[in-house]
Amino acid sequence: MDDYINGVNIGDADRKASDLSRFAGPFDFTHDVSISGSTGSEGDPSDLYFFKTPTDGLATFTLSGLDANLDLIFYVYSEDMRRVRRLSEEDSDDTDNDSFSFDVGGYEFAVWYAVAVQGEASSYTLTVDLPPGEFSQPPDDKSLVEKVALLYEAALDRQPDNPGLNYFVGNTRADQSLQDISNSFYLADEFRNQFTSFDDQSYINQLYLNVLDRPADQAGFEYWEEQLDNGLSHADILVSFAESSENYDNAADWLPGLTYDPSSDMWLI
């Protein structure tokens, strides 16, 4: 892309879109965020953030935590992203906070642009407060969060506590797989304390007790023992039990209440 802002080729500028990926994927804000960074050092005269604008509503952007003066600048794009409109530049004194609000509706893309003043480097925190309602959709795939929650039912025979659930949801945001998280359950003291002795038969039998409320029958045990012999891990087997229809039934009294709270960025049950 060969668009220029203040003489800076955006295609070569310090884009920070990747910093947004843990919130909603690059280029798309869906709930309030707070991002920390720094700019103004040699070779890094500015930071750029690109995001896709929601349909409408008043958004407030605040630049705080400054060590030196930075300018807070907004540009918006429409249609083919070649039509650029500069909305505002806030010239603060020294380390005063910059804050600017505008209706984000009507623009296809917007750019937040922090530029150092007089060559002084500064750290900063960019806080984005979006309007309520249409911006409350969660940053995570709810079906994946449900699968994480169901690991509690299969491994520990209980619904998750909110702090524990959100700890593991945070791990999924850090690209841990469901199998990685399942292995954490498998190694946890609360899980191991269910056993007087730990072996394959005891492991499979405990999952039957947690999910089906009965010991493993001989055919069932032999099936899962064969899966282990074929290379399936204990964590893989736990995932299979967690995702079974019986385990969903076990969670029927609490799983439908799983909701995302954007104000705390937490999943709640």
C-alpha positions in Angstrom: 0.0 0.0 0.0 1.4 3.4 -1.0 -0.7 5.7 1.1 1.2 8.5 2.8 0.5 10.1 6.2 2.6 13.1 7.1 5.2 12.0 4.6 5.4 8.4 6.1 4.7 5.6 3.7 2.2 3.4 5.7 3.5 0.4 3.8 6.9 0.9 5.5 5.7 2.3 8.8 5.8 0.6 12.2 2.4 -1.1 12.0 1.1 -2.5 15.3 -1.9 -4.4 14.0 -0.4 -7.6 15.4 -0.7 -6.2 18.9 -4.5 -6.3 18.5 -4.7 -10.0 17.6 -5.3 -11.1 21.2 -8.4 -8.8 21.4 -10.3 -9.5 18.2 -7.9 -10.3 15.4 -5.9 -7.7 13.4 -7.8 -4.7 12.1 -10.9 -5.2 14.2 -11.9 -3.8 17.6 -14.9 -5.4 19.2 -14.5 -4.4 22.8 -12.6 -2.0 25.1 -8.9 -2.5 25.0 -5.7 -1.1 26.6 -2.4 -1.3 24.7 1.0 -0.4 25.9 3.9 0.6 23.7 6.7 3.1 23.1 7.8 5.3 20.2 10.1 8.2 19.4 13.4 6.4 19.6 15.9 6.5 16.7 14.4 4.4 13.8 11.0 4.4 15.4 9.5 7.9 15.0 5.9 6.8 15.2 3.5 4.0 15.9 0.5 3.2 13.7 -2.6 1.2 14.7 -5.0 0.1 12.0 -8.5 -1.1 13.0 -11.8 -1.8 11.3 -14.5 0.6 12.5 -17.8 -0.7 13.9 -21.1 0.4 12.5 -21.6 3.6 14.6 -21.2 5.0 18.0 -18.9 7.4 19.9 -15.5 6.0 20.7 -13.0 7.6 23.1 -9.2 7.2 22.6 -6.9 8.2 25.5 -3.1 8.4 25.4 -1.6 8.3 28.9 1.5 7.2 30.8 3.8 9.5 28.8 7.5 10.0 29.6 7.7 12.8 26.9 5.3 14.6 24.7 3.5 12.6 22.0 0.8 13.7 19.6 -2.4 11.7 19.2 -3.5 11.8 15.6 -6.4 10.2 13.7 -6.9 9.5 10.1 -9.9 7.7 8.6 -10.4 5.9 5.3 -13.5 5.2 3.3 -14.4 2.9 0.5 -11.2 2.1 -1.4 -8.9 3.2 1.5 -7.4 5.9 -0.8 -9.6 8.7 0.5 -7.9 9.9 3.6 -9.4 12.4 6.1 -7.5 13.8 9.1 -9.9 14.2 12.0 -7.8 15.6 14.8 -4.4 16.1 16.3 -4.1 16.8 20.0 -1.0 18.9 21.0 -0.5 18.4 24.7 2.1 19.9 26.9 4.9 17.6 28.2 3.3 14.4 29.6 -0.3 15.5 29.7 -2.8 12.9 28.6 -4.4 13.2 25.2 -8.0 12.1 24.8 -10.2 12.4 21.7 -13.7 11.1 21.0 -15.4 10.7 17.6 -18.2 8.8 16.0 -16.5 5.8 14.4 -19.5 5.1 12.2 -19.3 5.9 8.5 -15.7 5.0 8.0 -14.3 1.8 6.7 -11.0 1.9 8.4 -9.3 4.2 10.9 -5.7 4.8 11.9 -4.4 5.9 15.2 -1.0 7.6 14.8 1.4 8.5 17.7 4.3 10.7 16.7 7.1 11.9 18.9 7.5 15.6 19.5 11.0 17.1 19.3 12.6 13.7 18.9 11.9 12.6 22.5 11.1 8.9 23.0 8.2 8.0 25.2 6.3 5.0 26.5 2.5 5.2 26.4 -0.8 3.4 27.1 -3.5 3.7 24.5 -7.0 3.0 26.0 -10.0 2.6 23.7 -13.4 2.9 25.1 -16.1 1.8 22.7 -19.8 2.3 22.9 -21.8 -0.5 24.7 -24.2 -2.8 22.9 -23.0 -3.8 19.5 -19.4 -3.8 20.7 -19.9 -6.4 23.5 -19.3 -9.5 21.3 -16.5 -11.7 22.9 -13.0 -11.9 21.5 -13.0 -15.7 21.8 -14.8 -18.4 20.0 -17.5 -19.4 22.5 -17.5 -23.0 21.3 -13.8 -23.3 22.3 -14.5 -21.7 25.7 -17.3 -24.2 26.2 -14.8 -27.0 25.4 -12.3 -25.7 27.9 -15.1 -25.5 30.5 -16.2 -29.1 29.8 -12.7 -30.3 30.6 -13.5 -29.5 34.3 -16.6 -31.7 34.1 -14.8 -34.6 32.6 -11.6 -34.4 34.6 -12.8 -33.0 37.9 -16.5 -33.8 37.9 -17.5 -30.2 38.6 -18.2 -26.9 36.8 -15.3 -24.5 36.4 -14.6 -21.6 38.7 -14.4 -18.3 36.9 -10.7 -17.5 37.7 -9.6 -21.0 36.6 -11.7 -20.9 33.4 -10.3 -17.5 32.4 -6.8 -18.7 33.1 -7.1 -21.4 30.5 -9.0 -19.2 28.1 -6.0 -16.9 28.3 -3.8 -19.9 27.4 -5.9 -20.4 24.2 -5.3 -16.7 23.3 -1.6 -17.6 23.6 -2.2 -20.3 21.1 -2.3 -23.3 23.4 -4.3 -26.1 22.0 -7.1 -27.9 23.8 -4.8 -30.9 24.1 -2.2 -28.7 25.8 -4.8 -27.5 28.3 -6.1 -31.1 28.8 -2.6 -32.1 29.7 -2.5 -29.5 32.4 -5.6 -31.0 33.9 -4.1 -34.5 33.6 -1.0 -33.3 35.6 -2.9 -31.3 38.2 -3.0 -32.3 41.8 -6.8 -32.0 42.0 -7.1 -34.6 39.2 -4.4 -37.0 40.5 -5.9 -36.9 44.0 -8.9 -38.8 42.7 -6.6 -41.9 42.5 -5.1 -44.2 45.1 -2.9 -45.7 42.4 -2.5 -44.2 38.9 -2.4 -46.5 35.8 -4.2 -46.7 32.5 -7.1 -48.8 33.9 -7.6 -46.4 36.8 -7.4 -43.4 34.5 -10.0 -44.7 32.0 -12.2 -45.9 34.9 -12.2 -42.5 36.5 -13.2 -40.7 33.3 -16.2 -43.1 33.1 -17.1 -42.3 36.6 -16.9 -38.6 36.1 -18.8 -38.6 32.7 -21.0 -41.6 32.8 -21.4 -42.1 36.5 -20.3 -45.8 36.3 -17.1 -47.8 36.0 -15.7 -48.7 32.6 -17.2 -51.8 31.1 -14.7 -54.3 29.7 -15.4 -53.5 26.1 -15.0 -49.7 26.8 -11.8 -50.2 28.7 -10.3 -52.4 25.9 -11.3 -49.8 23.3 -9.5 -46.9 25.1 -6.5 -49.1 25.9 -6.2 -49.9 22.2 -6.3 -46.2 21.5 -3.4 -45.6 23.9 -1.5 -48.4 22.2 -2.1 -46.7 18.9 -0.5 -43.5 20.1 -3.4 -41.5 21.6 -2.3 -39.6 24.7 -4.0 -39.5 28.0 -4.7 -35.8 27.2 -6.4 -36.8 23.9 -8.6 -39.2 25.7 -9.7 -36.6 28.2 -10.6 -34.3 25.4 -12.7 -37.1 23.8 -14.6 -37.6 27.1 -15.0 -33.9 27.6 -16.5 -33.4 24.1 -18.9 -36.4 24.4 -22.6 -35.9 24.3 -22.9 -37.4 27.8 -20.5 -34.7 29.2 -22.5 -32.0 27.6 -25.6 -33.4 29.3 -23.8 -33.4 32.6 -23.1 -29.6 32.1 -26.7 -28.8 31.1 -27.4 -27.0 34.4 -24.6 -24.5 34.1 -23.1 -24.4 30.6 -25.9 -22.4 29.0 -25.1 -19.6 31.5 -21.6 -19.1 30.1 -21.4 -15.5 29.1 -18.7 -13.0 28.3 -18.3 -9.8 30.4 -16.6 -7.1 28.3 -16.0 -4.8 31.2 -13.8 -7.3 32.9 -12.7 -9.2 29.8 -13.8 -12.4 31.6 -16.0 -15.4 30.8 -18.5 -16.0 33.7 -20.7 -18.9 34.7 
